[in-house]
Amino acid sequence: VTWTADGRETTERFDGCIITTPVQPALAMFPQMHPVQAEFYRNTTYISALDAHLVLRKKPDSPATYIMVPSCENLDLCGVIVDHLKARKRVPEGMGMMTVFSRDEWCKRNMDQPDQVVLDQIFANLKPYYGDLSGEVVDYELGRWPVVVPKYRAEDLS
């Protein structure tokens, strides 16, 4: 392994090395990778995530800690974790908190959209399950992760 620190290049030899990066940097860091493995890496794509973490003025009426939404119901919404039901005192008494997960394709399409555009679409997706939450948000955080986990098809793994 060779690296540069403080303007000085250093090389050390090891019996093994674990590379924990997305595939493109890994290919650049380890050009001597076995050709079969390198080809597999070159063909790897990633799932993106654009998650919404919402603090609500009041708790939604639903008693469910989480919902998973089948694609036949909504092509964009994947699921919701109702965080204030997971553990007490995550938010002040009477308030609500939830994390909203959307599907990869929607995340990729909306990754660079302004916050309000993203939130408006999320509220529209949540409406059948929780009613109109757009006026209930006290605070929010959008997590924008273009590269999250590798996306494999069954035939990629055989």
C-alpha positions as CSV (number, residue, x, y, z in Angstrom):
1,V,0.0,0.0,0.0
2,T,1.4,3.4,-1.0
3,W,0.1,6.7,0.4
4,T,1.2,10.3,0.8
5,A,1.0,12.2,4.0
6,D,2.6,15.5,4.8
7,G,4.2,15.5,1.4
8,R,6.0,12.2,2.0
9,E,5.2,9.1,0.1
10,T,5.3,5.8,2.1
11,T,4.9,2.2,0.9
12,E,4.3,-0.8,3.1
13,R,3.6,-4.4,2.3
14,F,0.8,-6.5,3.8
15,D,-0.5,-10.0,3.4
16,G,-3.9,-8.7,2.7
17,C,-6.0,-5.5,2.5
18,I,-9.7,-4.8,2.8
19,I,-11.0,-2.1,0.6
20,T,-14.3,-0.6,1.8
21,T,-15.3,1.9,-0.8
22,P,-17.9,2.1,-3.6
23,V,-16.7,0.1,-6.6
24,Q,-15.3,2.9,-8.7
25,P,-12.7,4.1,-6.2
26,A,-11.9,0.4,-5.4
27,L,-11.0,-0.3,-9.0
28,A,-8.7,2.8,-9.1
29,M,-7.1,1.8,-5.7
30,F,-6.5,-1.8,-6.7
31,P,-5.8,-2.0,-10.5
32,Q,-4.4,-5.5,-10.1
33,M,-7.9,-6.8,-9.1
34,H,-8.6,-10.2,-10.7
35,P,-10.3,-9.6,-14.1
36,V,-13.5,-11.5,-13.2
37,Q,-13.9,-9.5,-10.0
38,A,-13.1,-6.2,-11.7
39,E,-15.7,-6.9,-14.4
40,F,-18.3,-7.7,-11.7
41,Y,-17.4,-4.4,-10.1
42,R,-17.6,-2.4,-13.3
43,N,-21.1,-3.7,-13.8
44,T,-22.3,-2.8,-10.3
45,T,-24.9,-0.1,-9.9
46,Y,-26.1,1.5,-6.6
47,I,-29.4,2.2,-5.0
48,S,-29.8,5.8,-4.0
49,A,-31.7,7.1,-1.0
50,L,-33.4,10.4,-0.5
51,D,-34.9,10.0,3.0
52,A,-37.1,12.5,4.8
53,H,-36.9,12.8,8.6
54,L,-40.0,14.7,9.8
55,V,-40.8,16.3,13.2
56,L,-44.6,16.8,13.4
57,R,-46.6,19.2,15.5
58,K,-48.8,16.2,16.6
59,K,-48.7,12.5,16.3
60,P,-50.5,10.9,13.4
61,D,-53.6,8.8,14.3
62,S,-52.1,5.6,13.0
63,P,-50.9,3.1,15.7
64,A,-48.5,1.4,13.3
65,T,-44.8,1.7,14.1
66,Y,-44.0,1.2,10.4
67,I,-45.6,0.7,7.1
68,M,-44.2,-1.0,4.1
69,V,-45.9,0.1,0.9
70,P,-46.1,-2.3,-2.0
71,S,-45.3,-1.0,-5.4
72,C,-48.8,-1.8,-6.7
73,E,-50.1,0.8,-4.2
74,N,-47.4,3.5,-4.8
75,L,-44.5,3.4,-7.2
76,D,-42.5,6.0,-5.3
77,L,-43.1,5.4,-1.6
78,C,-41.3,2.4,0.0
79,G,-42.1,2.7,3.6
80,V,-42.4,4.8,6.8
81,I,-40.9,4.3,10.2
82,V,-42.9,6.2,12.9
83,D,-39.9,7.1,15.1
84,H,-41.9,8.4,18.1
85,L,-43.4,4.9,18.5
86,K,-40.0,3.2,18.5
87,A,-38.8,4.8,21.8
88,R,-40.3,7.3,24.1
89,K,-38.9,10.9,24.4
90,R,-37.6,11.0,20.8
91,V,-39.7,14.2,20.5
92,P,-41.6,16.2,23.1
93,E,-44.9,14.7,24.4
94,G,-47.7,14.9,21.9
95,M,-45.5,15.5,18.9
96,G,-44.7,13.0,16.1
97,M,-41.6,12.0,14.3
98,M,-41.2,9.8,11.2
99,T,-38.7,8.7,8.6
100,V,-39.9,8.3,5.1
101,F,-38.2,6.0,2.6
102,S,-38.8,6.2,-1.1
103,R,-37.9,3.9,-4.0
104,D,-34.6,4.0,-5.8
105,E,-36.0,5.4,-9.1
106,W,-37.8,8.2,-7.3
107,C,-34.7,9.1,-5.3
108,K,-32.5,9.2,-8.4
109,R,-35.1,11.5,-10.2
110,N,-35.4,13.9,-7.2
111,M,-31.9,13.9,-5.8
112,D,-31.1,17.4,-7.0
113,Q,-34.6,18.9,-6.5
114,P,-35.1,21.7,-4.0
115,D,-36.2,20.7,-0.6
116,Q,-39.8,22.0,-1.0
117,V,-40.3,20.1,-4.3
118,V,-39.1,16.9,-2.5
119,L,-41.3,17.5,0.5
120,D,-44.4,18.3,-1.5
121,Q,-44.1,14.9,-3.3
122,I,-43.5,13.1,0.0
123,F,-46.6,14.7,1.5
124,A,-48.6,13.6,-1.5
125,N,-47.3,10.0,-1.1
126,L,-48.1,10.0,2.6
127,K,-51.6,11.4,2.3
128,P,-53.5,8.1,1.8
129,Y,-51.9,6.7,5.0
130,Y,-51.6,9.7,7.3
131,G,-53.8,12.4,5.8
132,D,-52.3,15.9,4.9
133,L,-49.2,16.4,7.0
134,S,-47.8,19.3,5.0
135,G,-49.0,21.8,7.6
136,E,-47.8,19.7,10.6
137,V,-44.0,19.8,10.0
138,V,-42.1,21.6,12.7
139,D,-38.7,20.5,11.4
140,Y,-37.2,18.2,8.8
141,E,-34.0,16.8,7.5
142,L,-33.5,15.4,4.0
143,G,-30.8,12.7,3.7
144,R,-29.5,12.7,0.2
145,W,-27.3,9.6,-0.5
146,P,-26.6,9.0,-4.3
147,V,-24.6,5.9,-3.5
148,V,-26.0,3.6,-0.7
149,V,-25.9,-0.1,-1.4
150,P,-25.1,-2.2,-4.5
151,K,-28.1,-3.2,-6.5
152,Y,-28.0,-6.8,-7.8
153,R,-30.2,-8.8,-10.0
154,A,-30.6,-12.5,-9.3
155,E,-28.6,-13.3,-12.5
156,D,-25.7,-11.2,-11.3
157,L,-25.2,-13.5,-8.4
158,S,-25.3,-16.9,-10.2
